[in-house]
Amino acid sequence: MTPLIIAARAAVKAGADHLRLGTKDFDRLLAPDREVAFRMYVEIGGDERNVEGWRIQHDRTLGPGKGGMRYSPGVNRNEVAGLATLMTLKNALADLPFGGAKGGIALSTRDLDGEDRAAVADALAEALAGVVGPEIDILGPDVGTGSADMDRFAASWAKVTGAHSGRGVATGKSLEAGGIELRNGATARGCLQAIRVARKRADISPDVGIAIQGFGAVGCELAELLAADGHTIVAVSDSSGGVYDPDGLDLGRLIETKNESGSVTDHDATRIASIDVLTVDEASIVIPAALQAVIDVDVAESIQADLVVEAANGPTTLDGLRRLATRGITVVPDMAANAGGVIGSYHEWLAAREDRPCDGGHAEKDLCQRIDRSNAAMWDRAESDGVDLRTAAATIAIERILDAR
Ligand code: NAD
């Protein structure tokens, strides 16, 4: 089993144990409602390729499945199942009328041009035609996918199924195709809000140093928001490595460098290994915003921060979590920290459903309020029940699902 599904199942178990659920309820919570494995034969760069994929609707008690679609060469059924489980908990915790789902195809995006991507989206629409829909299961972008993929998938799905519009079957679309302005920054905006709640609860000053692993869609925007909030960004990394300045990195120049050269490591700050950004002395808050399972037991042993905020999905292994707990380091779990994206998606979906434009201002206000409410409820529950934040978050999510059954 991959670390991600182990961590996702452990979160469900922690919540279920805390609620003293019987085996029947627990087994039902763990087992996906529906999973589809498929093969697509698609022409990429002039060659016909055989691409394997999965769409897993983990739980649809609270509404249609909702979750991203990733294109990644190493993706497998277990990774998708773990991510779908996490979406179930995340959507329930944010009090959205969505169940949890996720999908993935085993494909490297490195050499895909625009035409290839369109062909992949068309093949995906054929493969998933009867499996997804605005009231069944709604896609969104994830690792390796973006708004152009969602636009094409939505249009192609409408063609294949004969639906009058595909606007409601995928979110994270471009503005022209019915997306919302906020969606691109929604995850980072929600993460900032979760950090603001955590700072108050854990009594952390709003000007402490922060380190971020991952300088992509989430990490880069979050760095800008945190700097504007008064923090010093002391270390960041991307897939090429990390840079570090105990006095604070020059974010404007860093973004310029990243845009010009493709990497943060061309910036003239001290270079360090990518994973070491999470262990620098000057960071009181560290944010994994890149990959899953990066904080293992060794990294957990070296982290100097008071707070870990999981912007990425499943960045901490189960052993890593145990070690952080024994060292007294608080972890704001992914399901609470990175729900901003799916809350933005909810507003995009709602606008499609009601056939109206989406009001970005209203969506952002609701996003902040939902993150405030869900994170406050999690901190309250952890305090009142004497459990860690992940157990508290999973407990609240599971209660909502069971109440709706
Ligand atoms: P992205 O592809 O835009 O960025 C990923 C970043 O991680 C890139 O800067 C990449 O260079 C970096 N990276 C890759 N390997 C690395 C390594 N070994 N060390 C350090 N950095 C490395 O992806 P994203 O959309 O920013 O997503 C990041 C994480 O956040 C993922 O776990 C994703 O599932 C999660 N997430 C994203 C959203 C969203 O709305 N984009 C929502 C919820 C959760």
Boltz pocket constraint, residues with backbone or C-beta under 6 A from the ligand:
constraints:
  - pocket:
      binder: B
      contacts: [[A, 141], [A, 142], [A, 143], [A, 144], [A, 183], [A, 184], [A, 187], [A, 213], [A, 214], [A, 215], [A, 216], [A, 217], [A, 218], [A, 219], [A, 237], [A, 238], [A, 239], [A, 240], [A, 241], [A, 274], [A, 275], [A, 289], [A, 290], [A, 291], [A, 292], [A, 311], [A, 312], [A, 313], [A, 338], [A, 339], [A, 341]]
      max_distance: 6.0
